[in-house]
Amino acid sequence: MDQAPTARLLVIIPALNEEESLPQVLADLRVAVPHADVLVVNDGSTDRTAHVARAGGALVLDLALNLGVGGAMRAGFRFAQREGYDVAVQVDADGQHDPADLQRMLDALVAEQADVLIGARFAGRGAYAVRGARRWAMTVLAFVLSRIAGTRLTDTTSGFRAANRRAIDLFAAEYPAEYLGDTIESLVIACRAGLRVRQVGVEMRPRAGGAPSQSPVKAAVFLGRALLAMLIALSRPMTEREVRR
Amino acid sequence: MSGYAFALGACVLLVGFLVVLLRTRRLREKYAVAWIVVGVGVCVFGAFPGAVEWLARVVGVQTPSNLLFALALIVLLLVCIQLSAEITTLEEETRTIVEEVALLRLDVERALLRSVAGDAELPLPADGYSPLDAAAPLDGVPADHVGASLDPAAPGDGETSA
């Protein structure tokens, strides 16, 4: 427990039509990190997501339009920045991420002096596995991003992340809304801004519904789009904010 | 020769139409400039067909009409790119506004709750309804639920937010 008790923690949950799984996630979070504030960013849901989030004791950012995960997360980071939170953690609303891993991630954030900490699947913990072509695609992404980050990253598309104040400031201004921008491009942005990106292994629970596709064609499309997103992110001119460091 | 007259007339009409759109502010100047340049250019070519033949000789195109087609394609391509860029800007602006509105909404909700509770420590409504629900019911929330829940949870709140 390196985390100072005074560190203010915000859990950001981007949610799109997750009224089924959200109450359980909120309940788990209250047990795992009782001192944290929870912010559900309702990304234009058509169901009662905002309602169940308020009922679960969370703060709710109601986006009037669907902006995608990137837009929802930037809104969350802006909130974190304005309210002066020290650490912001992104957790998926579908119950895939186990809040019990959160404290380990927070400890690692401090211990490794990281600015961004990824809760990674395939890092020696948990039984979660992706097979076939999609796995190959993720391996390629992990290899390239590991080189960029200068550390070994095994799960670059994980949405389970912790960000400290430096990262919050960066992400509040620059969090891409592109496809895969919330995962891959945001990592590239963080690395280019000189932030330290590290990972710890986490267990991943199976999704409540809807298995990810194993089709090789879809995996190829995924890899293509992901690599394109990464190349564009790498070729973007450095913004003033990034250069300033 | 009548073909040239037709082309010339069409171009004059086009430029006139653009000017009307501009004057009624249905077209912003930054989009109209490209079209006006094109319209004037085509007017010139329509009035002096020899200019095209001269230009084709200068740039080394054998058939003058092909030069016109090529130029037209290039102009359309550039306009499409300009529009894509503008849409990108618009989407980014929309995104920023949506985020900002959501942040403001949360601020207003908390301010309302605070004023109702008269307490700096903010209590969240246990029933899950926002104090703003009466003003703007959420999708999927039956209207009678909204009204029913507001009364016991936050007396007087309905008037504040309505």
Boltz contact constraints between the chains, C-beta under 6 A:
constraints:
  - contact:
      token1: [A, 46]
      token2: [B, 139]
      max_distance: 6.0
  - contact:
      token1: [A, 47]
      token2: [B, 140]
      max_distance: 6.0
  - contact:
      token1: [A, 48]
      token2: [B, 140]
      max_distance: 6.0
  - contact:
      token1: [A, 50]
      token2: [B, 138]
      max_distance: 6.0
  - contact:
      token1: [A, 51]
      token2: [B, 128]
      max_distance: 6.0
  - contact:
      token1: [A, 54]
      token2: [B, 128]
      max_distance: 6.0
  - contact:
      token1: [A, 55]
      token2: [B, 128]
      max_distance: 6.0
  - contact:
      token1: [A, 57]
      token2: [B, 124]
      max_distance: 6.0
  - contact:
      token1: [A, 61]
      token2: [B, 102]
      max_distance: 6.0
  - contact:
      token1: [A, 61]
      token2: [B, 106]
      max_distance: 6.0
  - contact:
      token1: [A, 62]
      token2: [B, 102]
      max_distance: 6.0
  - contact:
      token1: [A, 62]
      token2: [B, 105]
      max_distance: 6.0
  - contact:
      token1: [A, 63]
      token2: [B, 98]
      max_distance: 6.0
  - contact:
      token1: [A, 63]
      token2: [B, 102]
      max_distance: 6.0
  - contact:
      token1: [A, 64]
      token2: [B, 98]
      max_distance: 6.0
  - contact:
      token1: [A, 64]
      token2: [B, 101]
      max_distance: 6.0
  - contact:
      token1: [A, 65]
      token2: [B, 98]
      max_distance: 6.0
  - contact:
      token1: [A, 67]
      token2: [B, 95]
      max_distance: 6.0
  - contact:
      token1: [A, 67]
      token2: [B, 98]
      max_distance: 6.0
  - contact:
      token1: [A, 71]
      token2: [B, 95]
      max_distance: 6.0
  - contact:
      token1: [A, 75]
      token2: [B, 99]
      max_distance: 6.0
  - contact:
      token1: [A, 75]
      token2: [B, 102]
      max_distance: 6.0
  - contact:
      token1: [A, 177]
      token2: [B, 95]
      max_distance: 6.0
